[in-house]
Amino acid sequence: MADSGNCYKVRLCCAQLGITLARRPVNILAGESRTAEFLALNPNGRIPLLQLPDGRLLAESNAMLGYLAAQSSLLPSDRFERALVHQWLFFEQYSHERFIATNRYWLHILGDAEFYAEQIKANEAPGYAALDVMEAVLAKSPFIAVGTYSIADIALYAYTHVAHEGGFDLTDYANIRAWLNRVEAEPGHIPMSA
Ligand SMILES: N[C@@H](CCC(=O)N[C@@H](CS)C(=O)NCC(=O)O)C(=O)O
């Protein structure tokens, strides 16, 4: 799904690692991730879903990043640094994506601010709390998990760079905005629209 940040993470990682990816569109708005055929591939009924050349299937965008980036500079070999990358991948899913991406889904993808008004409001404080955490970390480090660009940056970039589409204003987040520019300057970067 072109507009999905979770799908974009995988496209961006593959582009930067020179991995060829064949895309198969799944229209979640038409229920295509909930058909019996799709549920047989991913019982959780969600995209992205990665199929390896040998047919094996992998769900969960951040698990895909870990698989694709293994033995590359995007996933440190040092055991503790690798754990730090995982720390931020879990942060992305539990403290960031479920507020920032969800508000974006309701506002930007579904375009139904009125119907979801109460939930959108409820997600604002925890969404900004996640941005506050990132802002503080990025005051001291050029990248989020370790001193170099990693899949933690890819995972958090995906929905942070479009946070405004979920109603989150980054004006007061100078460190995050500088980090977005650094991520975009990394070799092989592609935009979400690519
Ligand atoms: N934790 C999952 C979240 C996946 C997810 O929520 N995907 C959305 C699109 S971004 C989806 O498939 N929604 C359709 C549905 O729930 O039916 C990941 O990171 O891959």
The ligand as an SDF file (V2000), in Angstrom:
LIG
                    3D

 20 19  0  0  0  0  0  0  0  0999 V2000
    2.6180   -3.9300   13.4700 N   0  0  0  0  0  0  0  0  0  0  0  0
    2.3170   -4.0670   12.0710 C   0  0  0  0  0  0  0  0  0  0  0  0
    1.1810   -3.1190   11.7290 C   0  0  0  0  0  0  0  0  0  0  0  0
    0.6380   -3.4050   10.3540 C   0  0  0  0  0  0  0  0  0  0  0  0
   -0.5990   -2.5890   10.0700 C   0  0  0  0  0  0  0  0  0  0  0  0
   -1.2660   -2.0370   10.9700 O   0  0  0  0  0  0  0  0  0  0  0  0
   -0.9320   -2.5030    8.7850 N   0  0  0  0  0  0  0  0  0  0  0  0
   -2.0910   -1.7820    8.3560 C   0  0  0  0  0  0  0  0  0  0  0  0
   -1.6910   -0.8600    7.2150 C   0  0  0  0  0  0  0  0  0  0  0  0
   -0.3870    0.2420    7.6910 S   0  0  0  0  0  0  0  0  0  0  0  0
   -3.1190   -2.7700    7.8330 C   0  0  0  0  0  0  0  0  0  0  0  0
   -2.7720   -3.7410    7.2060 O   0  0  0  0  0  0  0  0  0  0  0  0
   -4.4030   -2.5210    8.0770 N   0  0  0  0  0  0  0  0  0  0  0  0
   -5.4540   -3.3150    7.5040 C   0  0  0  0  0  0  0  0  0  0  0  0
   -6.2590   -4.0440    8.4860 C   0  0  0  0  0  0  0  0  0  0  0  0
   -5.9900   -3.9750    9.6980 O   0  0  0  0  0  0  0  0  0  0  0  0
   -7.1910   -4.6980    8.0200 O   0  0  0  0  0  0  0  0  0  0  0  0
    3.5700   -3.7830   11.2280 C   0  0  0  0  0  0  0  0  0  0  0  0
    4.4220   -3.0220   11.6830 O   0  0  0  0  0  0  0  0  0  0  0  0
    3.6830   -4.3370   10.1270 O   0  0  0  0  0  0  0  0  0  0  0  0
  1  2  1  0
  2  3  1  0
  2 18  1  0
  3  4  1  0
  4  5  1  0
  5  6  2  0
  5  7  1  0
  7  8  1  0
  8  9  1  0
  8 11  1  0
  9 10  1  0
 11 12  2  0
 11 13  1  0
 13 14  1  0
 14 15  1  0
 15 16  2  0
 15 17  1  0
 18 19  2  0
 18 20  1  0
M  END
$$$$
